[in-house]
C-alpha cells in the first residue's frame, strides 16, 4: 500500500505524505490491538485464578502508551488531512511547490513528537511506584471501572469535524467549477478546472475514510453499552472480554477497509489500462499524424466562449 501511495500520481504529493503517515499509524495500532486483545482473551479463558490478571502499574502504563500513541496520531491525522485539503483549495494554482511540502512534513513530525512526549511524560510519575493492578487495559488504570471515561470521550469528534470540512470543500469546488466558471469562464484555465476536480476526488476519499472510522467507533461504543446492560457486567473479567472483543472491531477492521479501498482503486486503474491496451492493439489502422479528433461538447463550449472573449 505504501508503494501504491508513492507511485500514484493521481494523488498530489503532499496528500500522499499524509496518507502514508496515516497508513503507518494504522498498521502499528492494528498490530498492537490484535496482539493485546488476543493475549487478553486467551488469558481470560486459561486463567486459573485472579492472580493471573495482575500486572504492575508501570508496565501497564507503558503498554497503554505504546498502543495509544499510534491511535492518537490516527485521530489527529484526520483534521490535518482536512486542513491540507483546505490549503490545497485556496492555493491550488501553486500548491505543488516544495514550500508547502515542508509544512506538511513539519505537521507530520509535530503530530508524532507532541503525542509521544505527552505519553512519555505520563510514565515518569509511575516509574518508581510499586503498585499492582488487577487487570491491565488501555482504559483501566485503577481498581474501578469508570464507564463515563468510555462513553464521554472525543475520539470521534475529530473525524466528524473532518467530515464536515470535506463536505464543505466538495460543495465549494463544485460551485466554483459549475457556477462561477460559467459566469467568468475566460478568467480561469483548464488547469484550474483540473485542480478543482482533483481536490473534489481526493476530498471524497478522505470523506469516505472519516465516515467509516466514525461509524466503527460509534458501533464500538454502542456494543460496549449494550453488552454492559445485557450481561450485567460487574467484574473486571467480564468487562475485559467485552472490551477486548469490541476493540477488534475498530482499528483492525478500519485498517483492512482502509487498505481495501486503495487496493480497489489500484486494481480498477489496472483494469482500465488493460482494457485500453487491448483495444489499442486491435486497432490495425493508425490515425494519420495530422488528423484532428472530433470536439466533445465540453471542449466545443470552452473554445466558443474563449473565441467570444477575444472579439
One Martini backbone bead per residue (centre of mass of N, CA, C, O) as a GRO file, in nm:
protein
  311
    1UNK     BB    1   0.057   0.063  -0.021
    2UNK     BB    2   0.297   0.256  -0.001
    3UNK     BB    3   0.376   0.220  -0.299
    4UNK     BB    4   0.114   0.333  -0.420
    5UNK     BB    5   0.151   0.622  -0.304
    6UNK     BB    6   0.430   0.686  -0.437
    7UNK     BB    7   0.321   0.626  -0.753
    8UNK     BB    8   0.067   0.797  -0.726
    9UNK     BB    9  -0.037   1.071  -0.939
   10UNK     BB   10  -0.342   1.137  -0.856
   11UNK     BB   11  -0.199   1.213  -0.595
   12UNK     BB   12  -0.077   1.439  -0.424
   13UNK     BB   13   0.212   1.461  -0.250
   14UNK     BB   14   0.108   1.574   0.023
   15UNK     BB   15  -0.121   1.364   0.057
   16UNK     BB   16   0.060   1.117   0.049
   17UNK     BB   17   0.212   1.172   0.310
   18UNK     BB   18  -0.039   1.162   0.496
   19UNK     BB   19  -0.127   0.870   0.417
   20UNK     BB   20   0.132   0.732   0.508
   21UNK     BB   21   0.108   0.816   0.802
   22UNK     BB   22  -0.168   0.682   0.850
   23UNK     BB   23  -0.081   0.396   0.774
   24UNK     BB   24   0.136   0.355   0.990
   25UNK     BB   25  -0.053   0.399   1.235
   26UNK     BB   26  -0.251   0.169   1.168
   27UNK     BB   27  -0.055  -0.068   1.171
   28UNK     BB   28   0.049  -0.037   1.459
   29UNK     BB   29  -0.226  -0.043   1.603
   30UNK     BB   30  -0.333  -0.314   1.490
   31UNK     BB   31  -0.108  -0.490   1.607
   32UNK     BB   32  -0.146  -0.417   1.904
   33UNK     BB   33  -0.447  -0.493   1.926
   34UNK     BB   34  -0.428  -0.789   1.842
   35UNK     BB   35  -0.230  -0.877   2.062
   36UNK     BB   36  -0.380  -0.780   2.315
   37UNK     BB   37  -0.655  -0.916   2.271
   38UNK     BB   38  -0.554  -1.205   2.239
   39UNK     BB   39  -0.406  -1.223   2.511
   40UNK     BB   40  -0.650  -1.158   2.695
   41UNK     BB   41  -0.846  -1.379   2.603
   42UNK     BB   42  -0.665  -1.620   2.669
   43UNK     BB   43  -0.633  -1.548   2.973
   44UNK     BB   44  -0.930  -1.574   3.053
   45UNK     BB   45  -0.957  -1.894   2.965
   46UNK     BB   46  -0.670  -1.988   3.131
   47UNK     BB   47  -0.730  -1.900   3.401
   48UNK     BB   48  -0.723  -1.992   3.756
   49UNK     BB   49  -0.687  -1.694   3.868
   50UNK     BB   50  -0.658  -1.356   3.958
   51UNK     BB   51  -0.337  -1.344   3.942
   52UNK     BB   52  -0.315  -1.360   3.620
   53UNK     BB   53  -0.403  -1.032   3.594
   54UNK     BB   54  -0.166  -0.920   3.723
   55UNK     BB   55  -0.006  -0.588   3.714
   56UNK     BB   56   0.196  -0.340   3.666
   57UNK     BB   57   0.169  -0.006   3.634
   58UNK     BB   58   0.407   0.056   3.442
   59UNK     BB   59   0.365  -0.168   3.230
   60UNK     BB   60   0.076  -0.080   3.163
   61UNK     BB   61   0.143   0.214   3.081
   62UNK     BB   62   0.341   0.142   2.855
   63UNK     BB   63   0.146  -0.024   2.683
   64UNK     BB   64  -0.065   0.201   2.653
   65UNK     BB   65   0.120   0.408   2.512
   66UNK     BB   66   0.201   0.234   2.261
   67UNK     BB   67  -0.110   0.215   2.169
   68UNK     BB   68  -0.201   0.526   2.177
   69UNK     BB   69  -0.019   0.685   1.987
   70UNK     BB   70  -0.123   0.580   1.704
   71UNK     BB   71  -0.417   0.654   1.764
   72UNK     BB   72  -0.377   0.960   1.801
   73UNK     BB   73  -0.252   1.006   1.523
   74UNK     BB   74  -0.503   0.920   1.368
   75UNK     BB   75  -0.700   1.129   1.480
   76UNK     BB   76  -0.516   1.388   1.397
   77UNK     BB   77  -0.500   1.328   1.084
   78UNK     BB   78  -0.775   1.421   0.986
   79UNK     BB   79  -0.752   1.735   1.028
   80UNK     BB   80  -0.490   1.760   0.866
   81UNK     BB   81  -0.606   1.667   0.595
   82UNK     BB   82  -0.833   1.876   0.583
   83UNK     BB   83  -0.641   2.121   0.592
   84UNK     BB   84  -0.488   2.048   0.332
   85UNK     BB   85  -0.739   2.081   0.148
   86UNK     BB   86  -0.778   2.380   0.202
   87UNK     BB   87  -0.503   2.477   0.098
   88UNK     BB   88  -0.539   2.349  -0.187
   89UNK     BB   89  -0.783   2.531  -0.259
   90UNK     BB   90  -0.656   2.815  -0.222
   91UNK     BB   91  -0.348   2.714  -0.351
   92UNK     BB   92  -0.381   2.554  -0.638
   93UNK     BB   93  -0.179   2.700  -0.845
   94UNK     BB   94   0.092   2.656  -0.616
   95UNK     BB   95   0.092   2.379  -0.432
   96UNK     BB   96   0.348   2.201  -0.553
   97UNK     BB   97   0.541   2.331  -0.386
   98UNK     BB   98   0.795   2.289  -0.146
   99UNK     BB   99   0.685   2.477   0.071
  100UNK     BB  100   0.438   2.290   0.154
  101UNK     BB  101   0.593   2.026   0.214
  102UNK     BB  102   0.733   2.124   0.469
  103UNK     BB  103   0.468   2.160   0.640
  104UNK     BB  104   0.377   1.869   0.622
  105UNK     BB  105   0.625   1.744   0.763
  106UNK     BB  106   0.591   1.913   1.021
  107UNK     BB  107   0.310   1.802   1.101
  108UNK     BB  108   0.393   1.508   1.130
  109UNK     BB  109   0.617   1.544   1.341
  110UNK     BB  110   0.445   1.696   1.554
  111UNK     BB  111   0.243   1.473   1.606
  112UNK     BB  112   0.440   1.259   1.720
  113UNK     BB  113   0.602   1.425   1.930
  114UNK     BB  114   0.372   1.534   2.106
  115UNK     BB  115   0.233   1.266   2.181
  116UNK     BB  116   0.482   1.115   2.290
  117UNK     BB  117   0.560   1.318   2.516
  118UNK     BB  118   0.300   1.294   2.682
  119UNK     BB  119   0.323   0.982   2.745
  120UNK     BB  120   0.610   0.981   2.861
  121UNK     BB  121   0.553   1.181   3.097
  122UNK     BB  122   0.334   0.987   3.232
  123UNK     BB  123   0.559   0.769   3.328
  124UNK     BB  124   0.734   0.906   3.548
  125UNK     BB  125   0.547   0.892   3.813
  126UNK     BB  126   0.522   0.548   3.785
  127UNK     BB  127   0.810   0.419   3.794
  128UNK     BB  128   0.846   0.399   4.131
  129UNK     BB  129   0.585   0.241   4.154
  130UNK     BB  130   0.447  -0.034   4.360
  131UNK     BB  131   0.187  -0.118   4.165
  132UNK     BB  132  -0.108  -0.312   4.136
  133UNK     BB  133  -0.317  -0.465   3.893
  134UNK     BB  134  -0.589  -0.666   3.814
  135UNK     BB  135  -0.598  -0.509   3.525
  136UNK     BB  136  -0.489  -0.457   3.191
  137UNK     BB  137  -0.567  -0.140   3.035
  138UNK     BB  138  -0.639   0.141   2.840
  139UNK     BB  139  -0.868   0.223   3.056
  140UNK     BB  140  -0.751   0.076   3.305
  141UNK     BB  141  -0.575   0.227   3.613
  142UNK     BB  142  -0.766   0.101   3.817
  143UNK     BB  143  -0.999  -0.070   4.027
  144UNK     BB  144  -1.202   0.090   3.855
  145UNK     BB  145  -1.489   0.119   3.651
  146UNK     BB  146  -1.513   0.391   3.417
  147UNK     BB  147  -1.770   0.455   3.206
  148UNK     BB  148  -1.741   0.762   3.141
  149UNK     BB  149  -1.465   0.721   2.981
  150UNK     BB  150  -1.610   0.579   2.736
  151UNK     BB  151  -1.865   0.772   2.648
  152UNK     BB  152  -1.698   1.064   2.715
  153UNK     BB  153  -1.547   1.115   2.438
  154UNK     BB  154  -1.324   1.243   2.144
  155UNK     BB  155  -1.259   1.022   1.905
  156UNK     BB  156  -1.503   1.135   1.690
  157UNK     BB  157  -1.474   1.446   1.648
  158UNK     BB  158  -1.254   1.477   1.430
  159UNK     BB  159  -1.389   1.310   1.203
  160UNK     BB  160  -1.646   1.485   1.196
  161UNK     BB  161  -1.505   1.749   1.122
  162UNK     BB  162  -1.379   1.637   0.859
  163UNK     BB  163  -1.643   1.584   0.717
  164UNK     BB  164  -1.740   1.879   0.706
  165UNK     BB  165  -1.497   1.988   0.548
  166UNK     BB  166  -1.520   1.803   0.294
  167UNK     BB  167  -1.803   1.890   0.217
  168UNK     BB  168  -1.734   2.191   0.180
  169UNK     BB  169  -1.522   2.151  -0.042
  170UNK     BB  170  -1.702   2.012  -0.253
  171UNK     BB  171  -1.910   2.238  -0.278
  172UNK     BB  172  -1.716   2.466  -0.357
  173UNK     BB  173  -1.587   2.333  -0.610
  174UNK     BB  174  -1.852   2.289  -0.765
  175UNK     BB  175  -1.926   2.585  -0.777
  176UNK     BB  176  -1.675   2.686  -0.925
  177UNK     BB  177  -1.708   2.490  -1.174
  178UNK     BB  178  -2.032   2.536  -1.253
  179UNK     BB  179  -2.086   2.853  -1.193
  180UNK     BB  180  -1.841   3.056  -1.204
  181UNK     BB  181  -1.736   2.968  -1.491
  182UNK     BB  182  -1.990   3.066  -1.652
  183UNK     BB  183  -1.936   3.376  -1.586
  184UNK     BB  184  -1.586   3.346  -1.572
  185UNK     BB  185  -1.429   3.166  -1.791
  186UNK     BB  186  -1.175   3.335  -1.903
  187UNK     BB  187  -1.028   3.351  -1.598
  188UNK     BB  188  -1.000   3.034  -1.647
  189UNK     BB  189  -0.838   2.740  -1.656
  190UNK     BB  190  -0.793   2.408  -1.708
  191UNK     BB  191  -0.608   2.368  -1.465
  192UNK     BB  192  -0.805   2.473  -1.253
  193UNK     BB  193  -1.024   2.261  -1.311
  194UNK     BB  194  -0.848   2.015  -1.250
  195UNK     BB  195  -0.782   2.085  -0.955
  196UNK     BB  196  -1.074   2.073  -0.856
  197UNK     BB  197  -1.126   1.778  -0.932
  198UNK     BB  198  -0.900   1.662  -0.751
  199UNK     BB  199  -1.011   1.772  -0.482
  200UNK     BB  200  -1.281   1.625  -0.489
  201UNK     BB  201  -1.176   1.333  -0.499
  202UNK     BB  202  -0.995   1.340  -0.241
  203UNK     BB  203  -1.219   1.436  -0.046
  204UNK     BB  204  -1.394   1.182  -0.083
  205UNK     BB  205  -1.191   0.988   0.041
  206UNK     BB  206  -1.172   1.123   0.319
  207UNK     BB  207  -1.475   1.109   0.378
  208UNK     BB  208  -1.495   0.800   0.379
  209UNK     BB  209  -1.289   0.740   0.606
  210UNK     BB  210  -1.421   0.911   0.830
  211UNK     BB  211  -1.697   0.768   0.827
  212UNK     BB  212  -1.599   0.483   0.898
  213UNK     BB  213  -1.460   0.550   1.164
  214UNK     BB  214  -1.704   0.676   1.310
  215UNK     BB  215  -1.890   0.429   1.284
  216UNK     BB  216  -1.712   0.222   1.434
  217UNK     BB  217  -1.697   0.382   1.702
  218UNK     BB  218  -1.999   0.386   1.761
  219UNK     BB  219  -2.035   0.077   1.760
  220UNK     BB  220  -1.841   0.031   1.994
  221UNK     BB  221  -2.006   0.185   2.209
  222UNK     BB  222  -2.272   0.027   2.176
  223UNK     BB  223  -2.162  -0.254   2.243
  224UNK     BB  224  -2.074  -0.192   2.533
  225UNK     BB  225  -2.345  -0.088   2.642
  226UNK     BB  226  -2.517  -0.341   2.581
  227UNK     BB  227  -2.339  -0.547   2.729
  228UNK     BB  228  -2.360  -0.424   3.013
  229UNK     BB  229  -2.673  -0.445   3.032
  230UNK     BB  230  -2.717  -0.750   2.951
  231UNK     BB  231  -2.463  -0.891   3.132
  232UNK     BB  232  -2.395  -0.752   3.392
  233UNK     BB  233  -2.130  -0.583   3.440
  234UNK     BB  234  -1.911  -0.633   3.755
  235UNK     BB  235  -1.637  -0.732   3.630
  236UNK     BB  236  -1.324  -0.750   3.495
  237UNK     BB  237  -1.357  -1.008   3.328
  238UNK     BB  238  -1.605  -0.926   3.165
  239UNK     BB  239  -1.498  -0.657   3.062
  240UNK     BB  240  -1.248  -0.763   2.908
  241UNK     BB  241  -1.394  -0.925   2.693
  242UNK     BB  242  -1.565  -0.696   2.573
  243UNK     BB  243  -1.339  -0.493   2.515
  244UNK     BB  244  -1.152  -0.671   2.329
  245UNK     BB  245  -1.359  -0.753   2.117
  246UNK     BB  246  -1.443  -0.460   2.036
  247UNK     BB  247  -1.152  -0.361   1.951
  248UNK     BB  248  -1.148  -0.550   1.688
  249UNK     BB  249  -1.383  -0.350   1.544
  250UNK     BB  250  -1.190  -0.105   1.462
  251UNK     BB  251  -0.884  -0.087   1.372
  252UNK     BB  252  -0.853  -0.352   1.209
  253UNK     BB  253  -1.099  -0.298   1.027
  254UNK     BB  254  -1.014  -0.019   0.920
  255UNK     BB  255  -0.743  -0.107   0.799
  256UNK     BB  256  -0.873  -0.296   0.588
  257UNK     BB  257  -1.059  -0.090   0.451
  258UNK     BB  258  -0.836   0.107   0.377
  259UNK     BB  259  -0.678  -0.093   0.194
  260UNK     BB  260  -0.912  -0.179   0.002
  261UNK     BB  261  -0.972   0.095  -0.119
  262UNK     BB  262  -0.686   0.130  -0.265
  263UNK     BB  263  -0.683  -0.148  -0.403
  264UNK     BB  264  -0.930  -0.097  -0.581
  265UNK     BB  265  -0.816   0.145  -0.729
  266UNK     BB  266  -0.575  -0.005  -0.852
  267UNK     BB  267  -0.732  -0.230  -1.005
  268UNK     BB  268  -0.907  -0.042  -1.173
  269UNK     BB  269  -0.676   0.092  -1.325
  270UNK     BB  270  -0.562  -0.169  -1.450
  271UNK     BB  271  -0.820  -0.249  -1.602
  272UNK     BB  272  -0.834  -0.002  -1.784
  273UNK     BB  273  -0.551  -0.032  -1.912
  274UNK     BB  274  -0.597  -0.316  -2.029
  275UNK     BB  275  -0.838  -0.243  -2.208
  276UNK     BB  276  -0.694  -0.022  -2.372
  277UNK     BB  277  -0.466  -0.206  -2.487
  278UNK     BB  278  -0.653  -0.404  -2.636
  279UNK     BB  279  -0.782  -0.194  -2.825
  280UNK     BB  280  -0.517  -0.084  -2.948
  281UNK     BB  281  -0.416  -0.361  -3.074
  282UNK     BB  282  -0.676  -0.378  -3.278
  283UNK     BB  283  -0.565  -0.128  -3.420
  284UNK     BB  284  -0.463  -0.135  -3.764
  285UNK     BB  285  -0.547   0.179  -3.815
  286UNK     BB  286  -0.378   0.440  -3.804
  287UNK     BB  287  -0.368   0.758  -3.747
  288UNK     BB  288  -0.297   1.037  -3.860
  289UNK     BB  289  -0.091   1.286  -3.745
  290UNK     BB  290  -0.293   1.533  -3.863
  291UNK     BB  291  -0.529   1.459  -3.714
  292UNK     BB  292  -0.862   1.544  -3.592
  293UNK     BB  293  -1.045   1.535  -3.329
  294UNK     BB  294  -1.339   1.539  -3.208
  295UNK     BB  295  -1.541   1.743  -3.040
  296UNK     BB  296  -1.658   1.806  -2.751
  297UNK     BB  297  -1.891   1.974  -2.577
  298UNK     BB  298  -1.695   2.103  -2.371
  299UNK     BB  299  -1.475   2.199  -2.570
  300UNK     BB  300  -1.658   2.366  -2.754
  301UNK     BB  301  -1.751   2.565  -2.535
  302UNK     BB  302  -1.476   2.675  -2.460
  303UNK     BB  303  -1.393   2.793  -2.746
  304UNK     BB  304  -1.636   2.980  -2.780
  305UNK     BB  305  -1.582   3.155  -2.526
  306UNK     BB  306  -1.292   3.230  -2.606
  307UNK     BB  307  -1.366   3.370  -2.875
  308UNK     BB  308  -1.558   3.587  -2.751
  309UNK     BB  309  -1.326   3.723  -2.573
  310UNK     BB  310  -1.154   3.831  -2.832
  311UNK     BB  311  -1.378   4.035  -2.961
   0.00000   0.00000   0.00000
